[in-house]
Amino acid sequence: MYAKNWLPELFNAFVAAPAGRRAALAGAVSAYAVVADAETLSRFFRGVLAKLLKVRGSQHAQLPTACDHCHV
């Protein structure tokens, strides 16, 4: 329930933090990912991938709608 709100906030804090302070934030992101429901986690992960592709200039790349080992 809270993962939907906190995963993006924690991830943004992780990206903005200096390298020496990222370990605790990475642990928090990981902990929320463990307890998040599969749909929320999949949506978050796909959103992060979409942003990464946009930054990398691969705007024409298609994200898969599902993967063989994902249960969403």
N, CA, C and O atoms as a CHARMM CRD file, in Angstrom:
* protein
*
  288
    1    1 MET  N      0.82400  -1.18600   0.00000 PROA 1      0.00000
    2    1 MET  CA     0.00000   0.00000   0.00000 PROA 1      0.00000
    3    1 MET  C      0.87300   1.25600   0.00000 PROA 1      0.00000
    4    1 MET  O      0.68500   2.13500  -0.84100 PROA 1      0.00000
    5    2 TYR  N      1.80800   1.35000   0.91400 PROA 2      0.00000
    6    2 TYR  CA     2.65800   2.52800   0.98700 PROA 2      0.00000
    7    2 TYR  C      3.77300   2.50800  -0.05000 PROA 2      0.00000
    8    2 TYR  O      4.33100   3.55200  -0.38800 PROA 2      0.00000
    9    3 ALA  N      4.09000   1.34000  -0.54700 PROA 3      0.00000
   10    3 ALA  CA     5.18100   1.22900  -1.51700 PROA 3      0.00000
   11    3 ALA  C      4.91800   2.08900  -2.74500 PROA 3      0.00000
   12    3 ALA  O      5.85000   2.66100  -3.31000 PROA 3      0.00000
   13    4 LYS  N      3.67400   2.18400  -3.16000 PROA 4      0.00000
   14    4 LYS  CA     3.31900   2.98400  -4.33300 PROA 4      0.00000
   15    4 LYS  C      3.76100   4.43400  -4.16100 PROA 4      0.00000
   16    4 LYS  O      4.17900   5.07600  -5.12500 PROA 4      0.00000
   17    5 ASN  N      3.67000   4.94500  -2.94600 PROA 5      0.00000
   18    5 ASN  CA     4.04500   6.33700  -2.67600 PROA 5      0.00000
   19    5 ASN  C      5.51800   6.48800  -2.33600 PROA 5      0.00000
   20    5 ASN  O      6.15000   7.46700  -2.73400 PROA 5      0.00000
   21    6 TRP  N      6.07200   5.52600  -1.60200 PROA 6      0.00000
   22    6 TRP  CA     7.42600   5.67100  -1.09000 PROA 6      0.00000
   23    6 TRP  C      8.51700   5.22400  -2.05300 PROA 6      0.00000
   24    6 TRP  O      9.60800   5.79400  -2.03000 PROA 6      0.00000
   25    7 LEU  N      8.27300   4.24100  -2.88600 PROA 7      0.00000
   26    7 LEU  CA     9.31900   3.79100  -3.81200 PROA 7      0.00000
   27    7 LEU  C      9.84100   4.92700  -4.69000 PROA 7      0.00000
   28    7 LEU  O     11.05700   5.09100  -4.79000 PROA 7      0.00000
   29    8 PRO  N      8.98400   5.71100  -5.32700 PROA 8      0.00000
   30    8 PRO  CA     9.51000   6.81600  -6.15200 PROA 8      0.00000
   31    8 PRO  C     10.27600   7.84800  -5.32500 PROA 8      0.00000
   32    8 PRO  O     11.31000   8.34600  -5.76900 PROA 8      0.00000
   33    9 GLU  N      9.78600   8.17300  -4.13700 PROA 9      0.00000
   34    9 GLU  CA    10.46100   9.15400  -3.29000 PROA 9      0.00000
   35    9 GLU  C     11.83900   8.65800  -2.86100 PROA 9      0.00000
   36    9 GLU  O     12.82300   9.39400  -2.93300 PROA 9      0.00000
   37   10 LEU  N     11.90100   7.40800  -2.41700 PROA 10     0.00000
   38   10 LEU  CA    13.17600   6.84100  -1.98600 PROA 10     0.00000
   39   10 LEU  C     14.15100   6.72000  -3.15300 PROA 10     0.00000
   40   10 LEU  O     15.34400   6.98700  -3.00600 PROA 10     0.00000
   41   11 PHE  N     13.64100   6.32000  -4.30000 PROA 11     0.00000
   42   11 PHE  CA    14.50800   6.18300  -5.46600 PROA 11     0.00000
   43   11 PHE  C     15.06500   7.54100  -5.88800 PROA 11     0.00000
   44   11 PHE  O     16.24900   7.65500  -6.20300 PROA 11     0.00000
   45   12 ASN  N     14.22100   8.56600  -5.89700 PROA 12     0.00000
   46   12 ASN  CA    14.68700   9.91400  -6.24800 PROA 12     0.00000
   47   12 ASN  C     15.73100  10.40500  -5.25200 PROA 12     0.00000
   48   12 ASN  O     16.71400  11.03500  -5.64100 PROA 12     0.00000
   49   13 ALA  N     15.52100  10.11900  -3.97200 PROA 13     0.00000
   50   13 ALA  CA    16.50800  10.48900  -2.96000 PROA 13     0.00000
   51   13 ALA  C     17.81100   9.73400  -3.19000 PROA 13     0.00000
   52   13 ALA  O     18.89300  10.30000  -3.03100 PROA 13     0.00000
   53   14 PHE  N     17.71600   8.46200  -3.56100 PROA 14     0.00000
   54   14 PHE  CA    18.89900   7.65800  -3.84900 PROA 14     0.00000
   55   14 PHE  C     19.70100   8.26100  -4.99400 PROA 14     0.00000
   56   14 PHE  O     20.92000   8.39800  -4.89700 PROA 14     0.00000
   57   15 VAL  N     19.02800   8.61700  -6.06500 PROA 15     0.00000
   58   15 VAL  CA    19.70000   9.17200  -7.24700 PROA 15     0.00000
   59   15 VAL  C     20.35100  10.51600  -6.91200 PROA 15     0.00000
   60   15 VAL  O     21.44000  10.80800  -7.40800 PROA 15     0.00000
   61   16 ALA  N     19.71200  11.33100  -6.09000 PROA 16     0.00000
   62   16 ALA  CA    20.22300  12.65700  -5.76500 PROA 16     0.00000
   63   16 ALA  C     21.31600  12.63500  -4.69600 PROA 16     0.00000
   64   16 ALA  O     22.06500  13.60300  -4.56300 PROA 16     0.00000
   65   17 ALA  N     21.41700  11.55900  -3.94300 PROA 17     0.00000
   66   17 ALA  CA    22.36900  11.48900  -2.82300 PROA 17     0.00000
   67   17 ALA  C     23.79800  11.29700  -3.31800 PROA 17     0.00000
   68   17 ALA  O     24.02300  10.69100  -4.36500 PROA 17     0.00000
   69   18 PRO  N     24.75500  11.81500  -2.56300 PROA 18     0.00000
   70   18 PRO  CA    26.15600  11.53600  -2.89100 PROA 18     0.00000
   71   18 PRO  C     26.42400  10.03900  -2.74700 PROA 18     0.00000
   72   18 PRO  O     25.75400   9.35700  -1.97200 PROA 18     0.00000
   73   19 ALA  N     27.38200   9.54100  -3.47900 PROA 19     0.00000
   74   19 ALA  CA    27.67000   8.10300  -3.50700 PROA 19     0.00000
   75   19 ALA  C     27.86700   7.51800  -2.11700 PROA 19     0.00000
   76   19 ALA  O     27.44400   6.38900  -1.86800 PROA 19     0.00000
   77   20 GLY  N     28.48600   8.23900  -1.22000 PROA 20     0.00000
   78   20 GLY  CA    28.75300   7.73000   0.11700 PROA 20     0.00000
   79   20 GLY  C     27.52700   7.56300   0.99100 PROA 20     0.00000
   80   20 GLY  O     27.59700   6.89200   2.02000 PROA 20     0.00000
   81   21 ARG  N     26.40500   8.15500   0.61100 PROA 21     0.00000
   82   21 ARG  CA    25.18200   8.08500   1.41100 PROA 21     0.00000
   83   21 ARG  C     24.11600   7.21000   0.77900 PROA 21     0.00000
   84   21 ARG  O     23.00300   7.12600   1.29800 PROA 21     0.00000
   85   22 ARG  N     24.42600   6.56700  -0.31200 PROA 22     0.00000
   86   22 ARG  CA    23.41400   5.80100  -1.03400 PROA 22     0.00000
   87   22 ARG  C     23.09600   4.43800  -0.42300 PROA 22     0.00000
   88   22 ARG  O     22.01700   3.89900  -0.67200 PROA 22     0.00000
   89   23 ALA  N     23.99700   3.87100   0.36100 PROA 23     0.00000
   90   23 ALA  CA    23.80000   2.51100   0.87000 PROA 23     0.00000
   91   23 ALA  C     22.51400   2.39400   1.69500 PROA 23     0.00000
   92   23 ALA  O     21.74600   1.45000   1.50900 PROA 23     0.00000
   93   24 ALA  N     22.27700   3.33500   2.59400 PROA 24     0.00000
   94   24 ALA  CA    21.07200   3.28200   3.42900 PROA 24     0.00000
   95   24 ALA  C     19.81900   3.44000   2.57700 PROA 24     0.00000
   96   24 ALA  O     18.82100   2.75700   2.80400 PROA 24     0.00000
   97   25 LEU  N     19.86900   4.33100   1.60500 PROA 25     0.00000
   98   25 LEU  CA    18.70900   4.52800   0.73100 PROA 25     0.00000
   99   25 LEU  C     18.47300   3.30300  -0.14500 PROA 25     0.00000
  100   25 LEU  O     17.32600   2.93400  -0.39400 PROA 25     0.00000
  101   26 ALA  N     19.53500   2.67700  -0.60900 PROA 26     0.00000
  102   26 ALA  CA    19.39000   1.45600  -1.39700 PROA 26     0.00000
  103   26 ALA  C     18.74000   0.36500  -0.56000 PROA 26     0.00000
  104   26 ALA  O     17.91600  -0.39800  -1.06300 PROA 26     0.00000
  105   27 GLY  N     19.10700   0.28800   0.71100 PROA 27     0.00000
  106   27 GLY  CA    18.48600  -0.68500   1.61000 PROA 27     0.00000
  107   27 GLY  C     17.00500  -0.42200   1.79400 PROA 27     0.00000
  108   27 GLY  O     16.20600  -1.35600   1.84000 PROA 27     0.00000
  109   28 ALA  N     16.63300   0.85500   1.90100 PROA 28     0.00000
  110   28 ALA  CA    15.22100   1.20700   2.05300 PROA 28     0.00000
  111   28 ALA  C     14.43100   0.87600   0.79000 PROA 28     0.00000
  112   28 ALA  O     13.32800   0.33600   0.87400 PROA 28     0.00000
  113   29 VAL  N     14.98700   1.19500  -0.38000 PROA 29     0.00000
  114   29 VAL  CA    14.32700   0.85300  -1.64500 PROA 29     0.00000
  115   29 VAL  C     14.15500  -0.66200  -1.73700 PROA 29     0.00000
  116   29 VAL  O     13.09300  -1.15000  -2.12300 PROA 29     0.00000
  117   30 SER  N     15.18700  -1.38800  -1.38700 PROA 30     0.00000
  118   30 SER  CA    15.13700  -2.84900  -1.42300 PROA 30     0.00000
  119   30 SER  C     14.07200  -3.39400  -0.47600 PROA 30     0.00000
  120   30 SER  O     13.32400  -4.30100  -0.84000 PROA 30     0.00000
  121   31 ALA  N     14.00000  -2.85000   0.73000 PROA 31     0.00000
  122   31 ALA  CA    13.01500  -3.31700   1.71000 PROA 31     0.00000
  123   31 ALA  C     11.58900  -3.07800   1.21600 PROA 31     0.00000
  124   31 ALA  O     10.73300  -3.95300   1.34800 PROA 31     0.00000
  125   32 TYR  N     11.33100  -1.90900   0.65500 PROA 32     0.00000
  126   32 TYR  CA    10.00000  -1.63200   0.11800 PROA 32     0.00000
  127   32 TYR  C      9.69700  -2.53200  -1.08000 PROA 32     0.00000
  128   32 TYR  O      8.55900  -2.96600  -1.25600 PROA 32     0.00000
  129   33 ALA  N     10.70100  -2.81200  -1.89700 PROA 33     0.00000
  130   33 ALA  CA    10.49600  -3.67600  -3.05800 PROA 33     0.00000
  131   33 ALA  C     10.12500  -5.09300  -2.63000 PROA 33     0.00000
  132   33 ALA  O      9.34000  -5.76100  -3.30200 PROA 33     0.00000
  133   34 VAL  N     10.68700  -5.54800  -1.52000 PROA 34     0.00000
  134   34 VAL  CA    10.39300  -6.90200  -1.02700 PROA 34     0.00000
  135   34 VAL  C      8.93100  -7.02400  -0.59900 PROA 34     0.00000
  136   34 VAL  O      8.30600  -8.05700  -0.83800 PROA 34     0.00000
  137   35 VAL  N      8.38500  -5.99700   0.02300 PROA 35     0.00000
  138   35 VAL  CA     7.01800  -6.09000   0.55300 PROA 35     0.00000
  139   35 VAL  C      5.96200  -5.55000  -0.40700 PROA 35     0.00000
  140   35 VAL  O      4.76800  -5.73100  -0.17200 PROA 35     0.00000
  141   36 ALA  N      6.38100  -4.89500  -1.47600 PROA 36     0.00000
  142   36 ALA  CA     5.42300  -4.33800  -2.43500 PROA 36     0.00000
  143   36 ALA  C      4.73900  -5.45400  -3.21700 PROA 36     0.00000
  144   36 ALA  O      5.33200  -6.50000  -3.48100 PROA 36     0.00000
  145   37 ASP  N      3.49800  -5.21700  -3.57800 PROA 37     0.00000
  146   37 ASP  CA     2.81400  -6.19500  -4.42100 PROA 37     0.00000
  147   37 ASP  C      3.42600  -6.15900  -5.81800 PROA 37     0.00000
  148   37 ASP  O      4.01100  -5.15700  -6.23000 PROA 37     0.00000
  149   38 ALA  N      3.28200  -7.25200  -6.52700 PROA 38     0.00000
  150   38 ALA  CA     3.93700  -7.42000  -7.82600 PROA 38     0.00000
  151   38 ALA  C      3.51100  -6.35400  -8.83200 PROA 38     0.00000
  152   38 ALA  O      4.33700  -5.88400  -9.61500 PROA 38     0.00000
  153   39 GLU  N      2.25000  -5.97100  -8.82500 PROA 39     0.00000
  154   39 GLU  CA     1.76900  -4.97300  -9.78300 PROA 39     0.00000
  155   39 GLU  C      2.41700  -3.61000  -9.54000 PROA 39     0.00000
  156   39 GLU  O      2.84700  -2.94600 -10.48300 PROA 39     0.00000
  157   40 THR  N      2.48500  -3.19600  -8.27700 PROA 40     0.00000
  158   40 THR  CA     3.11300  -1.92000  -7.93300 PROA 40     0.00000
  159   40 THR  C      4.58800  -1.93000  -8.30700 PROA 40     0.00000
  160   40 THR  O      5.09500  -0.97300  -8.89300 PROA 40     0.00000
  161   41 LEU  N      5.26700  -3.00500  -7.96900 PROA 41     0.00000
  162   41 LEU  CA     6.69000  -3.11000  -8.26400 PROA 41     0.00000
  163   41 LEU  C      6.94600  -3.11700  -9.76800 PROA 41     0.00000
  164   41 LEU  O      7.87800  -2.46800 -10.24300 PROA 41     0.00000
  165   42 SER  N      6.13700  -3.83400 -10.50700 PROA 42     0.00000
  166   42 SER  CA     6.27900  -3.88200 -11.95900 PROA 42     0.00000
  167   42 SER  C      6.05600  -2.50300 -12.57600 PROA 42     0.00000
  168   42 SER  O      6.81300  -2.08600 -13.45200 PROA 42     0.00000
  169   43 ARG  N      5.02700  -1.80000 -12.12400 PROA 43     0.00000
  170   43 ARG  CA     4.72300  -0.46100 -12.64300 PROA 43     0.00000
  171   43 ARG  C      5.87700   0.49900 -12.34100 PROA 43     0.00000
  172   43 ARG  O      6.27100   1.29000 -13.19800 PROA 43     0.00000
  173   44 PHE  N      6.41500   0.42900 -11.12300 PROA 44     0.00000
  174   44 PHE  CA     7.52900   1.29000 -10.74100 PROA 44     0.00000
  175   44 PHE  C      8.76000   0.97600 -11.59100 PROA 44     0.00000
  176   44 PHE  O      9.40100   1.88400 -12.12000 PROA 44     0.00000
  177   45 PHE  N      9.08400  -0.29900 -11.71800 PROA 45     0.00000
  178   45 PHE  CA    10.25600  -0.71300 -12.48000 PROA 45     0.00000
  179   45 PHE  C     10.14900  -0.28500 -13.93700 PROA 45     0.00000
  180   45 PHE  O     11.11800   0.21200 -14.50900 PROA 45     0.00000
  181   46 ARG  N      8.98700  -0.47300 -14.53600 PROA 46     0.00000
  182   46 ARG  CA     8.79400  -0.07200 -15.92700 PROA 46     0.00000
  183   46 ARG  C      8.89800   1.44500 -16.07800 PROA 46     0.00000
  184   46 ARG  O      9.40400   1.93000 -17.09000 PROA 46     0.00000
  185   47 GLY  N      8.42100   2.20000 -15.07900 PROA 47     0.00000
  186   47 GLY  CA     8.54800   3.65700 -15.11400 PROA 47     0.00000
  187   47 GLY  C     10.00200   4.09800 -15.06200 PROA 47     0.00000
  188   47 GLY  O     10.41100   5.01000 -15.78100 PROA 47     0.00000
  189   48 VAL  N     10.78000   3.44300 -14.20500 PROA 48     0.00000
  190   48 VAL  CA    12.20900   3.76000 -14.11700 PROA 48     0.00000
  191   48 VAL  C     12.90100   3.41600 -15.43200 PROA 48     0.00000
  192   48 VAL  O     13.72500   4.18900 -15.91900 PROA 48     0.00000
  193   49 LEU  N     12.57100   2.26000 -16.01000 PROA 49     0.00000
  194   49 LEU  CA    13.16300   1.89000 -17.29800 PROA 49     0.00000
  195   49 LEU  C     12.80600   2.88600 -18.39400 PROA 49     0.00000
  196   49 LEU  O     13.65200   3.23700 -19.21600 PROA 49     0.00000
  197   50 ALA  N     11.56600   3.33800 -18.40900 PROA 50     0.00000
  198   50 ALA  CA    11.14200   4.30800 -19.41900 PROA 50     0.00000
  199   50 ALA  C     11.93900   5.60500 -19.29500 PROA 50     0.00000
  200   50 ALA  O     12.35700   6.18300 -20.29800 PROA 50     0.00000
  201   51 LYS  N     12.14700   6.06000 -18.05200 PROA 51     0.00000
  202   51 LYS  CA    12.93500   7.27700 -17.85200 PROA 51     0.00000
  203   51 LYS  C     14.37900   7.07100 -18.28300 PROA 51     0.00000
  204   51 LYS  O     14.98200   7.95800 -18.88700 PROA 51     0.00000
  205   52 LEU  N     14.92700   5.91700 -17.97800 PROA 52     0.00000
  206   52 LEU  CA    16.30000   5.61800 -18.37600 PROA 52     0.00000
  207   52 LEU  C     16.43700   5.60800 -19.89800 PROA 52     0.00000
  208   52 LEU  O     17.38800   6.16700 -20.44300 PROA 52     0.00000
  209   53 LEU  N     15.49500   4.97600 -20.57300 PROA 53     0.00000
  210   53 LEU  CA    15.52700   4.94200 -22.03200 PROA 53     0.00000
  211   53 LEU  C     15.41600   6.34200 -22.62400 PROA 53     0.00000
  212   53 LEU  O     16.06600   6.65700 -23.62000 PROA 53     0.00000
  213   54 LYS  N     14.59600   7.17200 -22.01000 PROA 54     0.00000
  214   54 LYS  CA    14.43700   8.54300 -22.49600 PROA 54     0.00000
  215   54 LYS  C     15.73800   9.32100 -22.33100 PROA 54     0.00000
  216   54 LYS  O     16.16100  10.04000 -23.23700 PROA 54     0.00000
  217   55 VAL  N     16.36300   9.17400 -21.17900 PROA 55     0.00000
  218   55 VAL  CA    17.62500   9.86200 -20.92900 PROA 55     0.00000
  219   55 VAL  C     18.70300   9.37600 -21.88400 PROA 55     0.00000
  220   55 VAL  O     19.51700  10.17000 -22.35700 PROA 55     0.00000
  221   56 ARG  N     18.71600   8.10000 -22.16800 PROA 56     0.00000
  222   56 ARG  CA    19.72000   7.50600 -23.05400 PROA 56     0.00000
  223   56 ARG  C     19.42500   7.79000 -24.52600 PROA 56     0.00000
  224   56 ARG  O     20.21900   7.41300 -25.38800 PROA 56     0.00000
  225   57 GLY  N     18.32500   8.43100 -24.82800 PROA 57     0.00000
  226   57 GLY  CA    18.02400   8.77300 -26.20800 PROA 57     0.00000
  227   57 GLY  C     17.38000   7.65700 -26.99900 PROA 57     0.00000
  228   57 GLY  O     17.31500   7.72200 -28.22700 PROA 57     0.00000
  229   58 SER  N     16.91000   6.65000 -26.32300 PROA 58     0.00000
  230   58 SER  CA    16.27700   5.51900 -27.00100 PROA 58     0.00000
  231   58 SER  C     14.76200   5.65600 -26.95600 PROA 58     0.00000
  232   58 SER  O     14.05800   4.72800 -26.55800 PROA 58     0.00000
  233   59 GLN  N     14.28000   6.78800 -27.35400 PROA 59     0.00000
  234   59 GLN  CA    12.85200   7.04500 -27.26000 PROA 59     0.00000
  235   59 GLN  C     12.01700   6.11400 -28.14300 PROA 59     0.00000
  236   59 GLN  O     10.81900   5.94700 -27.91300 PROA 59     0.00000
  237   60 HSD  N     12.64100   5.52000 -29.13400 PROA 60     0.00000
  238   60 HSD  CA    11.89500   4.63800 -30.02600 PROA 60     0.00000
  239   60 HSD  C     11.88000   3.19600 -29.53300 PROA 60     0.00000
  240   60 HSD  O     11.18600   2.35200 -30.10000 PROA 60     0.00000
  241   61 ALA  N     12.63600   2.91400 -28.49000 PROA 61     0.00000
  242   61 ALA  CA    12.66800   1.55000 -27.94900 PROA 61     0.00000
  243   61 ALA  C     11.34100   1.25000 -27.26300 PROA 61     0.00000
  244   61 ALA  O     10.75100   2.12000 -26.62200 PROA 61     0.00000
  245   62 GLN  N     10.89700   0.06100 -27.39800 PROA 62     0.00000
  246   62 GLN  CA     9.64400  -0.36300 -26.79600 PROA 62     0.00000
  247   62 GLN  C      9.92100  -1.14800 -25.52000 PROA 62     0.00000
  248   62 GLN  O     10.79000  -2.01900 -25.49100 PROA 62     0.00000
  249   63 LEU  N      9.17700  -0.83200 -24.47400 PROA 63     0.00000
  250   63 LEU  CA     9.24900  -1.62100 -23.25700 PROA 63     0.00000
  251   63 LEU  C      8.33700  -2.83300 -23.42300 PROA 63     0.00000
  252   63 LEU  O      7.25200  -2.71300 -23.99300 PROA 63     0.00000
  253   64 PRO  N      8.75600  -3.98300 -22.93800 PROA 64     0.00000
  254   64 PRO  CA     7.88200  -5.14800 -23.00500 PROA 64     0.00000
  255   64 PRO  C      6.66900  -4.94700 -22.11100 PROA 64     0.00000
  256   64 PRO  O      6.77000  -4.30900 -21.06300 PROA 64     0.00000
  257   65 THR  N      5.53500  -5.47900 -22.51000 PROA 65     0.00000
  258   65 THR  CA     4.34100  -5.36700 -21.68400 PROA 65     0.00000
  259   65 THR  C      4.37800  -6.37800 -20.54600 PROA 65     0.00000
  260   65 THR  O      3.73800  -6.17300 -19.51400 PROA 65     0.00000
  261   66 ALA  N      5.11400  -7.45300 -20.72100 PROA 66     0.00000
  262   66 ALA  CA     5.26800  -8.45700 -19.67800 PROA 66     0.00000
  263   66 ALA  C      6.52600  -9.24800 -20.00500 PROA 66     0.00000
  264   66 ALA  O      7.00800  -9.23300 -21.13800 PROA 66     0.00000
  265   67 CYS  N      7.03900  -9.92400 -19.02100 PROA 67     0.00000
  266   67 CYS  CA     8.18900 -10.76900 -19.26100 PROA 67     0.00000
  267   67 CYS  C      7.85300 -12.20000 -18.86000 PROA 67     0.00000
  268   67 CYS  O      6.90800 -12.43600 -18.10800 PROA 67     0.00000
  269   68 ASP  N      8.61700 -13.13500 -19.35600 PROA 68     0.00000
  270   68 ASP  CA     8.32500 -14.53600 -19.13100 PROA 68     0.00000
  271   68 ASP  C      8.35200 -14.93000 -17.65800 PROA 68     0.00000
  272   68 ASP  O      7.57300 -15.78400 -17.23500 PROA 68     0.00000
  273   69 HSD  N      9.23700 -14.31900 -16.87200 PROA 69     0.00000
  274   69 HSD  CA     9.36500 -14.70900 -15.48300 PROA 69     0.00000
  275   69 HSD  C      8.65700 -13.75800 -14.51500 PROA 69     0.00000
  276   69 HSD  O      8.72800 -13.95500 -13.30200 PROA 69     0.00000
  277   70 CYS  N      7.96800 -12.72200 -15.03500 PROA 70     0.00000
  278   70 CYS  CA     7.19900 -11.82500 -14.16900 PROA 70     0.00000
  279   70 CYS  C      5.79600 -12.38300 -14.00800 PROA 70     0.00000
  280   70 CYS  O      5.21800 -12.92700 -14.94900 PROA 70     0.00000
  281   71 HSD  N      5.27300 -12.24600 -12.84300 PROA 71     0.00000
  282   71 HSD  CA     3.94000 -12.78800 -12.56400 PROA 71     0.00000
  283   71 HSD  C      2.90800 -11.69000 -12.44000 PROA 71     0.00000
  284   71 HSD  O      2.09500 -11.70100 -11.51600 PROA 71     0.00000
  285   72 VAL  N      2.93200 -10.73700 -13.36300 PROA 72     0.00000
  286   72 VAL  CA     1.98500  -9.62200 -13.32300 PROA 72     0.00000
  287   72 VAL  C      1.08100  -9.71200 -14.51800 PROA 72     0.00000
  288   72 VAL  O      0.19900  -8.87000 -14.69100 PROA 72     0.00000
